[in-house]
Amino acid sequence: MGSFRLEIIIRIQIFTAISEARKNKKFFVGVSLDIKSAYDSVHIDELIYKCLQLGITGKVAKWMHHFLQERSFQIRWRNTLSDTNILFKSLPQGSVLSPILFVIFLNDFYETLDENVECSIFADDIFVYCSHHSMTYIQTKIQNTMENIYKWCSYWKLAICPDKSAIIDLSNKNLTSLPRITYAGIPLTWSESIKYLGIQFAKNNQNGRILRNLRSKALKKINGLKILGYKRNGPRTKHLITIANNSILSLFYYSCPIINKFSETHLKACNVIQTTTLRIALGVPIWTPNIVLLKLAGQEIMSVKIRRLAVQFFIKQIATHPFSALIHTNDEFKLQIVEKDAGYLRVAFQNLNCIPDHVITLPVLPHSNPNLCEIFLKEFLFQSKETPVSIIVTSFTECIQNLFPNHYIIATDGSKSHCYTSIDGLSKIQQFSYRIHSLNSVFTAEVLAIC
Protein backbone atom coordinates (compact mmCIF):
# COMPACT_ATOMS: atom_id res chain seq x y z
CA MET A 1 0.00 0.00 0.00
CA GLY A 2 2.96 2.30 0.65
CA SER A 3 4.05 2.02 -2.98
CA PHE A 4 0.51 2.95 -4.12
CA ARG A 5 0.67 6.12 -2.01
CA LEU A 6 4.03 7.11 -3.48
CA GLU A 7 2.78 6.38 -6.99
CA ILE A 8 -0.25 8.63 -6.44
CA ILE A 9 1.94 11.47 -5.14
CA ILE A 10 4.21 11.25 -8.21
CA ARG A 11 1.16 11.30 -10.50
CA ILE A 12 -0.18 14.41 -8.78
CA GLN A 13 3.20 16.17 -8.93
CA ILE A 14 3.34 15.71 -12.71
CA PHE A 15 -0.36 16.52 -13.19
CA THR A 16 -0.02 19.70 -11.11
CA ALA A 17 3.15 20.76 -12.97
CA ILE A 18 1.32 20.37 -16.29
CA SER A 19 -1.67 22.36 -15.01
CA GLU A 20 0.57 25.16 -13.72
CA ALA A 21 2.42 25.35 -17.06
CA ARG A 22 -0.86 25.59 -18.97
CA LYS A 23 -2.20 28.19 -16.56
CA ASN A 24 0.92 30.36 -17.01
CA LYS A 25 0.96 29.77 -20.81
CA LYS A 26 4.31 27.97 -20.76
CA PHE A 27 5.65 25.12 -22.83
CA PHE A 28 5.89 21.80 -20.94
CA VAL A 29 8.16 19.12 -22.39
CA GLY A 30 8.50 15.70 -20.77
CA VAL A 31 10.76 12.75 -21.59
CA SER A 32 9.87 9.20 -20.61
CA LEU A 33 13.00 7.05 -20.25
CA ASP A 34 13.11 3.26 -20.26
CA ILE A 35 16.01 1.51 -18.47
CA LYS A 36 16.90 -1.73 -20.21
CA SER A 37 16.65 -4.73 -17.83
CA ALA A 38 16.79 -2.38 -14.85
CA TYR A 39 17.04 -4.87 -11.97
CA ASP A 40 19.28 -7.23 -13.94
CA SER A 41 21.79 -4.46 -14.72
CA VAL A 42 22.64 -3.47 -11.14
CA HIS A 43 26.21 -4.45 -10.26
CA ILE A 44 26.58 -5.60 -6.68
CA ASP A 45 29.89 -3.89 -5.84
CA GLU A 46 28.62 -0.53 -7.14
CA LEU A 47 25.42 -0.91 -5.11
CA ILE A 48 27.31 -1.66 -1.88
CA TYR A 49 29.57 1.35 -2.60
CA LYS A 50 26.48 3.59 -2.80
CA CYS A 51 25.13 2.08 0.43
CA LEU A 52 28.40 2.97 2.18
CA GLN A 53 28.19 6.51 0.78
CA LEU A 54 24.72 6.89 2.32
CA GLY A 55 25.99 5.78 5.72
CA ILE A 56 24.70 2.20 5.57
CA THR A 57 27.70 0.45 7.09
CA GLY A 58 28.59 -2.31 9.52
CA LYS A 59 26.53 -5.46 9.76
CA VAL A 60 23.77 -4.18 7.49
CA ALA A 61 26.20 -3.58 4.59
CA LYS A 62 27.84 -6.97 5.16
CA TRP A 63 24.45 -8.68 5.28
CA MET A 64 23.40 -7.03 2.00
CA HIS A 65 26.68 -8.03 0.35
CA HIS A 66 26.27 -11.68 1.40
CA PHE A 67 22.59 -11.59 0.43
CA LEU A 68 23.41 -10.49 -3.14
CA GLN A 69 26.62 -12.45 -3.71
CA GLU A 70 27.04 -15.94 -5.16
CA ARG A 71 23.45 -16.40 -6.26
CA SER A 72 23.01 -19.08 -8.89
CA PHE A 73 20.35 -20.14 -11.36
CA GLN A 74 19.44 -23.04 -13.63
CA ILE A 75 17.04 -23.37 -16.55
CA ARG A 76 14.68 -26.33 -16.72
CA TRP A 77 13.48 -27.56 -20.11
CA ARG A 78 11.05 -30.45 -19.70
CA ASN A 79 13.03 -32.93 -17.58
CA THR A 80 16.45 -31.49 -18.28
CA LEU A 81 18.34 -28.95 -16.13
CA SER A 82 21.04 -26.69 -17.49
CA ASP A 83 24.40 -26.18 -15.84
CA THR A 84 24.50 -23.95 -12.77
CA ASN A 85 25.43 -20.35 -13.55
CA ILE A 86 26.61 -17.75 -11.03
CA LEU A 87 25.11 -14.24 -11.03
CA PHE A 88 27.60 -11.42 -10.60
CA LYS A 89 25.01 -8.69 -10.96
CA SER A 90 21.23 -8.09 -10.75
CA LEU A 91 18.77 -7.82 -7.87
CA PRO A 92 16.62 -10.84 -6.97
CA GLN A 93 13.17 -10.58 -8.55
CA GLY A 94 10.33 -10.78 -6.03
CA SER A 95 12.44 -9.84 -3.01
CA VAL A 96 11.02 -7.16 -0.71
CA LEU A 97 14.48 -5.57 -0.52
CA SER A 98 15.03 -5.24 -4.28
CA PRO A 99 12.91 -2.06 -4.79
CA ILE A 100 14.65 -0.38 -1.84
CA LEU A 101 18.10 -1.37 -3.10
CA PHE A 102 17.25 -0.11 -6.58
CA VAL A 103 16.15 3.25 -5.13
CA ILE A 104 19.53 3.44 -3.36
CA PHE A 105 21.26 2.70 -6.66
CA LEU A 106 19.38 5.55 -8.38
CA ASN A 107 19.81 7.93 -5.46
CA ASP A 108 22.36 10.18 -7.22
CA PHE A 109 20.49 10.17 -10.54
CA TYR A 110 19.08 13.62 -9.72
CA GLU A 111 22.59 15.09 -9.99
CA THR A 112 22.30 14.69 -13.76
CA LEU A 113 19.48 17.26 -13.99
CA ASP A 114 20.27 20.66 -15.41
CA GLU A 115 18.91 23.79 -13.70
CA ASN A 116 15.09 24.09 -13.76
CA VAL A 117 14.75 20.49 -15.02
CA GLU A 118 12.70 18.18 -12.79
CA CYS A 119 12.46 14.41 -12.59
CA SER A 120 10.06 11.83 -11.17
CA ILE A 121 11.27 8.27 -10.52
CA PHE A 122 9.15 5.30 -9.47
CA ALA A 123 11.06 2.00 -9.55
CA ASP A 124 12.59 1.92 -13.06
CA ASP A 125 10.11 4.42 -14.58
CA ILE A 126 11.77 7.80 -15.16
CA PHE A 127 10.04 10.98 -16.33
CA VAL A 128 12.18 14.10 -16.94
CA TYR A 129 10.36 17.37 -17.59
CA CYS A 130 10.88 21.12 -17.92
CA SER A 131 8.55 24.10 -18.41
CA HIS A 132 9.39 27.60 -19.68
CA HIS A 133 8.06 30.35 -21.95
CA SER A 134 10.87 29.64 -24.45
CA MET A 135 11.06 26.32 -26.30
CA THR A 136 14.71 27.04 -27.15
CA TYR A 137 15.47 27.28 -23.42
CA ILE A 138 13.71 23.93 -22.78
CA GLN A 139 15.53 22.27 -25.68
CA THR A 140 18.93 23.36 -24.31
CA LYS A 141 18.17 22.31 -20.74
CA ILE A 142 16.75 18.89 -21.62
CA GLN A 143 19.53 18.19 -24.14
CA ASN A 144 22.13 18.96 -21.43
CA THR A 145 20.27 16.67 -19.06
CA MET A 146 20.17 13.84 -21.64
CA GLU A 147 23.93 14.11 -22.10
CA ASN A 148 24.48 14.02 -18.32
CA ILE A 149 22.17 11.00 -18.02
CA TYR A 150 24.13 9.20 -20.76
CA LYS A 151 27.41 9.81 -18.90
CA TRP A 152 25.83 8.68 -15.60
CA CYS A 153 24.43 5.49 -17.14
CA SER A 154 27.74 4.70 -18.82
CA TYR A 155 29.61 5.12 -15.54
CA TRP A 156 27.20 2.93 -13.55
CA LYS A 157 26.80 0.38 -16.39
CA LEU A 158 23.11 0.98 -17.08
CA ALA A 159 21.52 1.27 -20.52
CA ILE A 160 18.53 3.35 -21.62
CA CYS A 161 16.66 2.31 -24.76
CA PRO A 162 16.12 5.37 -27.00
CA ASP A 163 13.69 3.33 -29.11
CA LYS A 164 11.40 2.74 -26.10
CA SER A 165 11.82 6.28 -24.77
CA ALA A 166 9.65 9.16 -25.98
CA ILE A 167 9.29 12.93 -25.71
CA ILE A 168 6.10 14.98 -25.63
CA ASP A 169 4.85 18.55 -25.35
CA LEU A 170 1.96 18.73 -22.87
CA SER A 171 1.25 22.45 -22.99
CA ASN A 172 -1.69 24.24 -24.62
CA LYS A 173 0.62 26.11 -26.99
CA ASN A 174 1.13 25.21 -30.64
CA LEU A 175 4.56 24.11 -31.82
CA THR A 176 5.64 25.40 -35.23
CA SER A 177 8.36 22.74 -35.38
CA LEU A 178 9.52 19.88 -33.19
CA PRO A 179 12.97 20.56 -31.70
CA ARG A 180 15.59 17.84 -32.07
CA ILE A 181 16.59 16.25 -28.75
CA THR A 182 18.90 13.23 -28.75
CA TYR A 183 20.11 10.57 -26.36
CA ALA A 184 23.49 8.98 -27.14
CA GLY A 185 23.28 10.62 -30.57
CA ILE A 186 19.91 9.01 -31.36
CA PRO A 187 16.94 11.42 -31.78
CA LEU A 188 14.11 10.83 -29.34
CA THR A 189 10.71 10.20 -30.92
CA TRP A 190 8.02 12.84 -30.38
CA SER A 191 4.75 11.30 -29.27
CA GLU A 192 1.15 12.48 -28.95
CA SER A 193 0.69 10.70 -25.61
CA ILE A 194 2.87 9.05 -22.96
CA LYS A 195 1.80 6.43 -20.45
CA TYR A 196 3.52 6.88 -17.10
CA LEU A 197 2.54 5.00 -13.93
CA GLY A 198 -0.69 3.84 -15.55
CA ILE A 199 -1.81 7.37 -16.48
CA GLN A 200 -2.08 8.48 -20.10
CA PHE A 201 -0.63 11.99 -20.38
CA ALA A 202 -1.62 13.73 -23.63
CA LYS A 203 -1.58 17.21 -25.14
CA ASN A 204 -5.27 17.13 -26.07
CA ASN A 205 -8.23 15.73 -24.11
CA GLN A 206 -6.00 14.36 -21.36
CA ASN A 207 -8.84 13.60 -18.92
CA GLY A 208 -10.73 11.79 -21.68
CA ARG A 209 -7.70 9.60 -22.41
CA ILE A 210 -7.25 8.79 -18.71
CA LEU A 211 -10.93 7.86 -18.43
CA ARG A 212 -10.80 5.64 -21.55
CA ASN A 213 -7.74 3.86 -20.22
CA LEU A 214 -9.35 3.20 -16.81
CA ARG A 215 -12.67 2.19 -18.39
CA SER A 216 -10.90 -0.25 -20.71
CA LYS A 217 -9.22 -1.93 -17.72
CA ALA A 218 -12.49 -1.98 -15.78
CA LEU A 219 -14.54 -3.51 -18.64
CA LYS A 220 -12.09 -6.40 -18.98
CA LYS A 221 -12.49 -7.17 -15.28
CA ILE A 222 -16.27 -6.69 -15.47
CA ASN A 223 -16.39 -9.46 -18.10
CA GLY A 224 -14.52 -11.71 -15.68
CA LEU A 225 -16.98 -10.77 -12.92
CA LYS A 226 -19.86 -11.81 -15.20
CA ILE A 227 -18.40 -15.29 -15.55
CA LEU A 228 -18.19 -15.61 -11.77
CA GLY A 229 -21.60 -14.05 -11.09
CA TYR A 230 -23.57 -16.13 -13.58
CA LYS A 231 -22.35 -19.47 -12.28
CA ARG A 232 -24.99 -21.47 -10.40
CA ASN A 233 -22.54 -22.50 -7.69
CA GLY A 234 -20.36 -19.41 -7.85
CA PRO A 235 -19.29 -17.03 -5.06
CA ARG A 236 -21.78 -15.45 -2.71
CA THR A 237 -23.06 -11.94 -3.32
CA LYS A 238 -20.97 -10.39 -0.56
CA HIS A 239 -17.85 -11.99 -2.01
CA LEU A 240 -18.71 -10.68 -5.49
CA ILE A 241 -19.08 -7.16 -4.06
CA THR A 242 -15.69 -7.52 -2.37
CA ILE A 243 -14.16 -8.59 -5.69
CA ALA A 244 -15.85 -5.67 -7.44
CA ASN A 245 -14.52 -3.17 -4.89
CA ASN A 246 -10.95 -4.49 -4.73
CA SER A 247 -10.48 -5.36 -8.40
CA ILE A 248 -12.59 -2.93 -10.44
CA LEU A 249 -13.71 0.12 -8.47
CA SER A 250 -10.31 0.44 -6.78
CA LEU A 251 -8.87 1.44 -10.18
CA PHE A 252 -10.72 4.74 -9.79
CA TYR A 253 -10.24 5.13 -6.04
CA TYR A 254 -6.44 4.81 -6.24
CA SER A 255 -6.40 7.68 -8.75
CA CYS A 256 -8.97 9.78 -6.87
CA PRO A 257 -6.78 12.94 -6.55
CA ILE A 258 -6.56 13.04 -10.37
CA ILE A 259 -10.07 11.82 -11.23
CA ASN A 260 -11.39 14.47 -8.84
CA LYS A 261 -10.39 17.04 -11.47
CA PHE A 262 -12.61 15.46 -14.16
CA SER A 263 -15.60 17.30 -15.58
CA GLU A 264 -19.10 16.35 -14.45
CA THR A 265 -19.61 14.42 -17.71
CA HIS A 266 -16.52 12.29 -17.08
CA LEU A 267 -17.52 11.71 -13.44
CA LYS A 268 -20.96 10.53 -14.57
CA ALA A 269 -19.21 8.01 -16.84
CA CYS A 270 -17.34 6.76 -13.76
CA ASN A 271 -20.67 6.39 -11.94
CA VAL A 272 -22.02 4.26 -14.83
CA ILE A 273 -19.07 1.87 -14.46
CA GLN A 274 -19.78 1.58 -10.73
CA THR A 275 -23.50 0.85 -11.16
CA THR A 276 -22.82 -1.64 -13.98
CA THR A 277 -20.34 -3.49 -11.76
CA LEU A 278 -22.71 -3.57 -8.78
CA ARG A 279 -25.64 -4.84 -10.89
CA ILE A 280 -23.57 -7.84 -11.95
CA ALA A 281 -22.29 -8.47 -8.42
CA LEU A 282 -25.81 -8.21 -6.88
CA GLY A 283 -27.53 -10.04 -9.73
CA VAL A 284 -30.36 -7.49 -9.94
CA PRO A 285 -32.25 -6.43 -13.12
CA ILE A 286 -30.95 -3.61 -15.29
CA TRP A 287 -33.96 -1.42 -14.46
CA THR A 288 -33.15 -1.38 -10.72
CA PRO A 289 -32.83 2.29 -9.63
CA ASN A 290 -29.32 3.43 -8.72
CA ILE A 291 -30.47 4.55 -5.26
CA VAL A 292 -31.73 1.04 -4.49
CA LEU A 293 -28.60 -0.48 -6.01
CA LEU A 294 -26.26 1.56 -3.83
CA LYS A 295 -28.38 0.87 -0.75
CA LEU A 296 -28.18 -2.90 -1.33
CA ALA A 297 -24.40 -2.71 -1.83
CA GLY A 298 -23.92 -0.36 1.14
CA GLN A 299 -22.02 2.17 -0.99
CA GLU A 300 -22.09 5.82 -1.98
CA ILE A 301 -22.03 7.03 -5.56
CA MET A 302 -18.50 6.95 -6.99
CA SER A 303 -18.21 10.67 -7.85
CA VAL A 304 -19.02 11.62 -4.25
CA LYS A 305 -16.63 9.03 -2.81
CA ILE A 306 -13.82 10.11 -5.15
CA ARG A 307 -14.21 13.72 -4.01
CA ARG A 308 -14.22 12.66 -0.35
CA LEU A 309 -11.14 10.41 -0.76
CA ALA A 310 -9.30 13.19 -2.63
CA VAL A 311 -9.97 15.68 0.19
CA GLN A 312 -8.82 13.08 2.75
CA PHE A 313 -5.66 12.50 0.73
CA PHE A 314 -4.73 16.19 0.66
CA ILE A 315 -5.51 16.62 4.36
CA LYS A 316 -3.14 13.71 5.00
CA GLN A 317 -0.43 15.53 3.04
CA ILE A 318 -0.90 18.47 5.40
CA ALA A 319 -0.66 16.10 8.37
CA THR A 320 2.60 14.58 7.10
CA HIS A 321 4.21 18.00 6.62
CA PRO A 322 7.14 18.49 6.08
CA PHE A 323 7.75 14.92 4.86
CA SER A 324 5.20 15.09 2.03
CA ALA A 325 6.57 15.64 -1.47
CA LEU A 326 3.55 17.89 -2.20
CA ILE A 327 4.54 20.45 0.43
CA HIS A 328 6.78 23.44 -0.39
CA THR A 329 8.62 24.68 2.71
CA ASN A 330 11.39 26.87 1.29
CA ASP A 331 9.63 30.14 1.93
CA GLU A 332 6.26 29.20 3.38
CA PHE A 333 3.95 26.31 4.06
CA LYS A 334 2.23 25.66 0.74
CA LEU A 335 0.40 22.60 -0.56
CA GLN A 336 1.24 22.09 -4.24
CA ILE A 337 -2.23 21.49 -5.75
CA VAL A 338 -4.37 23.02 -8.46
CA GLU A 339 -7.07 25.59 -7.72
CA LYS A 340 -9.95 23.10 -8.07
CA ASP A 341 -8.52 20.88 -5.30
CA ALA A 342 -7.77 23.95 -3.19
CA GLY A 343 -11.43 24.95 -3.51
CA TYR A 344 -12.63 21.53 -2.36
CA LEU A 345 -10.27 21.73 0.63
CA ARG A 346 -11.57 25.17 1.60
CA VAL A 347 -15.16 23.88 1.50
CA ALA A 348 -14.20 20.81 3.57
CA PHE A 349 -12.54 22.94 6.27
CA GLN A 350 -15.52 25.32 6.30
CA ASN A 351 -17.89 22.38 6.81
CA LEU A 352 -15.69 21.13 9.65
CA ASN A 353 -15.50 24.66 11.10
CA CYS A 354 -11.71 24.56 11.24
CA ILE A 355 -8.57 25.71 9.38
CA PRO A 356 -5.50 23.80 8.08
CA ASP A 357 -3.53 24.84 11.20
CA HIS A 358 -5.85 22.61 13.25
CA VAL A 359 -4.57 19.47 11.48
CA ILE A 360 -2.27 17.47 13.77
CA THR A 361 1.08 17.02 12.01
CA LEU A 362 3.81 14.44 12.52
CA PRO A 363 6.36 15.40 15.20
CA VAL A 364 9.74 16.77 14.12
CA LEU A 365 12.40 17.09 16.79
CA PRO A 366 13.98 20.59 16.79
CA HIS A 367 17.59 19.37 16.89
CA SER A 368 17.28 16.54 14.38
CA ASN A 369 17.46 16.40 10.62
CA PRO A 370 14.17 14.95 9.31
CA ASN A 371 16.01 13.48 6.33
CA LEU A 372 18.62 11.65 8.47
CA CYS A 373 18.01 8.05 9.50
CA GLU A 374 20.50 6.16 11.66
CA ILE A 375 20.37 2.40 12.28
CA PHE A 376 21.88 1.05 15.52
CA LEU A 377 22.45 -2.70 15.62
CA LYS A 378 24.79 -3.12 18.57
CA GLU A 379 23.56 -4.81 21.72
CA PHE A 380 22.74 -2.57 24.67
CA LEU A 381 22.89 -3.49 28.35
CA PHE A 382 19.10 -3.65 28.67
CA GLN A 383 18.87 -6.27 25.88
CA SER A 384 19.28 -9.28 28.12
CA LYS A 385 16.48 -11.64 29.10
CA GLU A 386 18.40 -12.74 32.21
CA THR A 387 18.34 -9.22 33.68
CA PRO A 388 15.48 -8.41 36.10
CA VAL A 389 12.69 -6.25 34.69
CA SER A 390 13.32 -3.37 37.09
CA ILE A 391 16.97 -3.14 36.01
CA ILE A 392 15.98 -3.36 32.32
CA VAL A 393 13.61 -0.39 32.72
CA THR A 394 16.25 1.70 34.50
CA SER A 395 18.97 0.76 32.01
CA PHE A 396 16.68 1.51 29.05
CA THR A 397 15.78 4.97 30.41
CA GLU A 398 19.43 5.86 31.05
CA CYS A 399 20.44 4.64 27.58
CA ILE A 400 17.82 6.81 25.85
CA GLN A 401 18.66 9.89 27.90
CA ASN A 402 22.45 9.58 27.49
CA LEU A 403 22.86 8.25 23.94
CA PHE A 404 19.74 9.41 22.06
CA PRO A 405 18.48 12.67 23.62
CA ASN A 406 17.55 14.28 20.26
CA HIS A 407 16.45 11.22 18.31
CA TYR A 408 13.01 10.03 17.24
CA ILE A 409 13.31 6.34 18.09
CA ILE A 410 11.76 3.43 16.20
CA ALA A 411 12.64 0.10 17.84
CA THR A 412 12.26 -3.07 15.74
CA ASP A 413 12.95 -6.75 16.24
CA GLY A 414 12.55 -10.11 14.57
CA SER A 415 12.18 -13.48 16.26
CA LYS A 416 11.78 -17.12 15.27
CA SER A 417 10.47 -20.14 17.11
CA HIS A 418 9.91 -23.72 15.99
CA CYS A 419 6.58 -22.87 14.34
CA TYR A 420 6.52 -19.11 13.75
CA THR A 421 8.60 -16.20 12.50
CA SER A 422 7.53 -12.80 13.81
CA ILE A 423 8.39 -9.11 13.40
CA ASP A 424 7.46 -6.15 15.54
CA GLY A 425 8.22 -2.47 15.94
CA LEU A 426 7.46 0.36 18.33
CA SER A 427 7.56 4.17 18.23
CA LYS A 428 5.87 6.99 20.10
CA ILE A 429 2.92 7.12 17.73
CA GLN A 430 2.58 3.61 16.33
CA GLN A 431 3.34 -0.04 16.96
CA PHE A 432 3.00 -3.24 14.95
CA SER A 433 3.40 -6.98 15.40
CA TYR A 434 3.01 -9.54 12.61
CA ARG A 435 3.71 -13.16 11.84
CA ILE A 436 5.39 -13.90 8.51
CA HIS A 437 5.97 -17.18 6.71
CA SER A 438 7.88 -19.67 8.86
CA LEU A 439 10.35 -20.33 6.02
CA ASN A 440 11.85 -16.88 6.64
CA SER A 441 14.96 -16.83 8.80
CA VAL A 442 15.34 -14.61 11.84
CA PHE A 443 17.81 -12.46 9.87
CA THR A 444 15.23 -11.86 7.12
CA ALA A 445 12.67 -11.02 9.81
CA GLU A 446 14.97 -8.44 11.40
CA VAL A 447 15.64 -6.72 8.06
CA LEU A 448 11.94 -6.79 7.12
CA ALA A 449 11.04 -5.22 10.48
CA ILE A 450 13.48 -2.36 9.79
CA CYS A 451 12.05 -1.82 6.30
Secondary structure, 3 states (H helix, E strand, C coil): CHHHHHHHHHHHHHHHHHHHHHHCCCEEEEEEEEECCCHHHCEHHHHHHHHHHCCCCHHHHHHHHHHHCCEEECCEECCEECCCEEECECCCCCCCCHHHHHHHHCHHHHHHCCCCCEEEEECCEEEEEEEECCHHHHHHHHHHHHHHHHHHHHHCCCCECCCCCEEEECCCCCCCCCCCCEECCEECEECCEEEECCEEEECCCHHHHHHHHHHHHHHHHHHHHHHHHCCCCCCCHHHHHHHHHHHHHHHHHCCHHHHCCCCHHHHHHHHHHHHHHHHHHHCCCCCCCHHHHHHHHCCCCHHHHHHHHHHHHHHHHHHCCCCCCCEECCCCCEECCCHHHHHHHHHHHHHHCCCHHHCCCCCCCCCCCCCCCCCCCCCCCCCCCCCCHHHHHHHHHHHHHHHCCCCCCCEEEEEECCCCEEEEEECCCCEEEEEECCCCCHHHHHHHHHC
